[in-house]
Amino acid sequence: MIDFGLAGKRAIISGAGYIPGRAGHGRHSALLLAEAGATVACIDIDQGRARDIVAEIQSQGGKAFSVLADMTKPDEVNRAVSDVVRELGGIDVCVDIIGKATWNAVEEFTDEQWDQAILNNLSQAFYLFRAVSRQMIAQQTGGSMVALASVDGIAASGFHVAYGAAKAGLISMAKTMADELGRFGIRVNTVAPGNVAAGNEDQNEDHWAVDTLNPLLAPRGSDVGKAVLFLSSDLAARITGQNLVVDGGATIKSLWGITPEVLPLFKDF
Ligand SMILES: NC(=O)c1ccc[n+]([C@@H]2O[C@H](COP(=O)([O-])OP(=O)(O)OC[C@H]3O[C@@H](n4cnc5c(N)ncnc54)[C@H](O)[C@@H]3O)[C@@H](O)[C@H]2O)c1
């Protein structure tokens, strides 16, 4: 059996709830961390969703409790982190799921759309990781923090310019925090999903390359949860400041567009 080193660990997931029709990154990450033995503080802005994920974890024999907060507000972030510390005595793992795109053409993009995207995708993660790093430094036990970025922070982010800029900022923020906080044994990484959309959980396992975008297959919410689990765990003990792309190969796709069908045309070229 592989030991993830998470048994008895104290974890926070910010945005742990599941909204049907969305990717479920918080839900998958919370279930996997709990299955690996961590107690999971499930933070959400919505009480019903927070309670649902706690109930699902408990129904599978895991340990979890809910914390209600709007994590875009620094005061609520600090209060939520204090609540978790009061309940658990400390924090070993912190995962930030929250993020939302605002859609418009560059020339039509409003100040409000820009500010909302930066707040939802970058500032809130800074508020959370700042509060948790203070706690982890005080504990002197090290720890792991993981934020959900996006492939839109690596490539262009058509018609959601602020989202891509914020996710690129998140990837940069994780590197800087990893650099500064390494001396306290704190690791900071990001996971960048490709197009998970509504979860992609209904794919056939053996039905590869069904679309032109992904050389393999579009990633699932559960694949993203496994990447979060890995980076949160002792398996990644010497990995920090990294961005783990989970995109079915979409961002490494060749720019030449050569398919097996046209390959013969190129052989004597
Ligand atoms: N779905 C995709 O294809 C895709 C691709 C790349 C990156 N991502 C990233 O994944 C993350 C979202 O994953 P998802 O769609 O599974 O989550 P989601 O948007 O469904 O939200 C998960 C939970 O977060 C809670 N939440 C939202 N705002 C909050 C706030 N201010 N305070 C507290 N809780 C809040 C919601 O109530 C919900 O229960 C984002 O960071 C997004 O950028 C998704």
The ligand as an SDF file (V2000), in Angstrom:
LIG
                    3D

 44 48  0  0  0  0  0  0  0  0999 V2000
  -14.2880   23.3250  -15.2520 N   0  0  0  0  0  0  0  0  0  0  0  0
  -13.2060   23.5170  -15.9670 C   0  0  0  0  0  0  0  0  0  0  0  0
  -13.1530   23.1230  -17.1330 O   0  0  0  0  0  0  0  0  0  0  0  0
  -12.0340   24.2550  -15.3620 C   0  0  0  0  0  0  0  0  0  0  0  0
  -10.8650   24.3870  -16.1470 C   0  0  0  0  0  0  0  0  0  0  0  0
   -9.7840   25.0350  -15.5970 C   0  0  0  0  0  0  0  0  0  0  0  0
   -9.8260   25.5130  -14.3020 C   0  0  0  0  0  0  0  0  0  0  0  0
  -10.9620   25.3840  -13.5600 N   0  0  0  0  0  0  0  0  0  0  0  0
  -10.9730   25.9440  -12.2070 C   0  0  0  0  0  0  0  0  0  0  0  0
  -11.6290   25.0680  -11.3150 O   0  0  0  0  0  0  0  0  0  0  0  0
  -12.1740   25.8300  -10.2520 C   0  0  0  0  0  0  0  0  0  0  0  0
  -13.6500   25.6380  -10.1400 C   0  0  0  0  0  0  0  0  0  0  0  0
  -13.9760   24.3110  -10.0590 O   0  0  0  0  0  0  0  0  0  0  0  0
  -15.5070   23.8980  -10.0360 P   0  0  0  0  0  0  0  0  0  0  0  0
  -16.1650   24.4040  -11.2820 O   0  0  0  0  0  0  0  0  0  0  0  0
  -15.5450   22.4520   -9.7470 O   0  0  0  0  0  0  0  0  0  0  0  0
  -16.0260   24.7320   -8.7870 O   0  0  0  0  0  0  0  0  0  0  0  0
  -17.3840   25.5600   -8.6580 P   0  0  0  0  0  0  0  0  0  0  0  0
  -17.2790   26.8490   -9.4140 O   0  0  0  0  0  0  0  0  0  0  0  0
  -18.5000   24.6360   -8.9460 O   0  0  0  0  0  0  0  0  0  0  0  0
  -17.3600   25.9630   -7.1130 O   0  0  0  0  0  0  0  0  0  0  0  0
  -17.0820   25.0330   -6.0760 C   0  0  0  0  0  0  0  0  0  0  0  0
  -17.6270   25.5850   -4.7970 C   0  0  0  0  0  0  0  0  0  0  0  0
  -17.0310   26.8550   -4.4820 O   0  0  0  0  0  0  0  0  0  0  0  0
  -17.9720   27.6280   -3.8040 C   0  0  0  0  0  0  0  0  0  0  0  0
  -17.6390   29.0600   -3.8440 N   0  0  0  0  0  0  0  0  0  0  0  0
  -17.6880   29.8750   -4.9140 C   0  0  0  0  0  0  0  0  0  0  0  0
  -17.3480   31.1360   -4.5520 N   0  0  0  0  0  0  0  0  0  0  0  0
  -17.0780   31.0910   -3.2320 C   0  0  0  0  0  0  0  0  0  0  0  0
  -16.6870   32.0670   -2.2740 C   0  0  0  0  0  0  0  0  0  0  0  0
  -16.5160   33.3590   -2.6220 N   0  0  0  0  0  0  0  0  0  0  0  0
  -16.4730   31.6880   -1.0030 N   0  0  0  0  0  0  0  0  0  0  0  0
  -16.6650   30.3920   -0.6170 C   0  0  0  0  0  0  0  0  0  0  0  0
  -17.0430   29.4260   -1.4810 N   0  0  0  0  0  0  0  0  0  0  0  0
  -17.2520   29.7700   -2.7680 C   0  0  0  0  0  0  0  0  0  0  0  0
  -19.2830   27.3060   -4.5170 C   0  0  0  0  0  0  0  0  0  0  0  0
  -20.4030   27.5820   -3.6610 O   0  0  0  0  0  0  0  0  0  0  0  0
  -19.1390   25.8340   -4.8420 C   0  0  0  0  0  0  0  0  0  0  0  0
  -19.7940   25.0190   -3.8870 O   0  0  0  0  0  0  0  0  0  0  0  0
  -11.9020   27.2900  -10.5680 C   0  0  0  0  0  0  0  0  0  0  0  0
  -10.7350   27.7240   -9.9260 O   0  0  0  0  0  0  0  0  0  0  0  0
  -11.7390   27.2330  -12.0690 C   0  0  0  0  0  0  0  0  0  0  0  0
  -11.0570   28.3530  -12.5550 O   0  0  0  0  0  0  0  0  0  0  0  0
  -12.0710   24.7530  -14.0590 C   0  0  0  0  0  0  0  0  0  0  0  0
  1  2  1  0
  2  3  2  0
  2  4  1  0
  4  5  1  0
  4 44  2  0
  5  6  2  0
  6  7  1  0
  7  8  2  0
  8  9  1  0
  8 44  1  0
  9 10  1  0
  9 42  1  0
 10 11  1  0
 11 12  1  0
 11 40  1  0
 12 13  1  0
 13 14  1  0
 14 15  2  0
 14 16  1  0
 14 17  1  0
 17 18  1  0
 18 19  2  0
 18 20  1  0
 18 21  1  0
 21 22  1  0
 22 23  1  0
 23 24  1  0
 23 38  1  0
 24 25  1  0
 25 26  1  0
 25 36  1  0
 26 27  1  0
 26 35  1  0
 27 28  2  0
 28 29  1  0
 29 30  1  0
 29 35  2  0
 30 31  1  0
 30 32  2  0
 32 33  1  0
 33 34  2  0
 34 35  1  0
 36 37  1  0
 36 38  1  0
 38 39  1  0
 40 41  1  0
 40 42  1  0
 42 43  1  0
M  CHG  2   8   1  16  -1
M  END
$$$$
